[in-house]
Structures are given as structure tokens and as C-alpha cells.
Amino acid sequence: VQLQASGGGLVQAGGSLRLSCVASGRTFSSRYNMGWFRQAPGKEREFVAAIVWSSGSTHYADSVKGRFTISRDNAKNTVYLQMNSLKPDDTGVYYCYSNVYWGQGTLVTVSS
């Protein structure tokens, strides 16, 4: 399974970005849960959001609730992370995951 994340960039505080992660490979299943973690400089990787295939339910870290929205398109094997009202603390490398697989990460930088 390969996960290709994109959509990161530099944005001012209060701005928005939309991350995408496309999954491919013979062993990938759209039945896998998918989600995002992030890692800020000098900090450990932390959970951001996830979406459960079976129920469609979503889960968020407290720090992003109300600002981020995770969604997926099973036909495209893609998970999205819409990030609004971005803060400098949201800066970091965002990694998508699916089951036990990880993408390469995409850098998000929020300037104050």
C-alpha cells in the first residue's frame, strides 16, 4: 500500500488548507480506517483525526475540534483533511495513515 499526501503549504494564521491522501496498491482496501497524525518540530507525533470505514464516524483531537473536518471518498481511495482557522500551533508535518500503512507526510506551516 502506498499513501501519497499533498496539500500542505505556508498559510497565515486564520487561513485554511485542505490536505489530501490517496491510497494505492493491490493490498489496499477501502474498508481500512484512515486518518491523520502530525508532528511538530521537536515534538512527538500526535493524533489529529480519523474516520471509521464501517460507520463513517469521525474522531478528532481536542485541539482541532470545530476547526478541522475529515472526510473520505471511497471510490477514489482518498481521505481529506479540511483545516480552517489555522493557528501557528498547527504547524508540523502531517501524515496520513490507513490501517498499518503511513504516507510520507506533507508540511504545513502557519505563520503568525
Secondary structure, DSSP 4 states (H G I P E B T S, - for coil): -EEEEE--EEEETT--EEEEEEEESTT--TTS-EEEEEE-TTS--EEEEEE-TTT--EEE-TTTTTTEEEEEEGGGTEEEEEE-S--GGG-EEEEEEETTEE---EEEEEE-
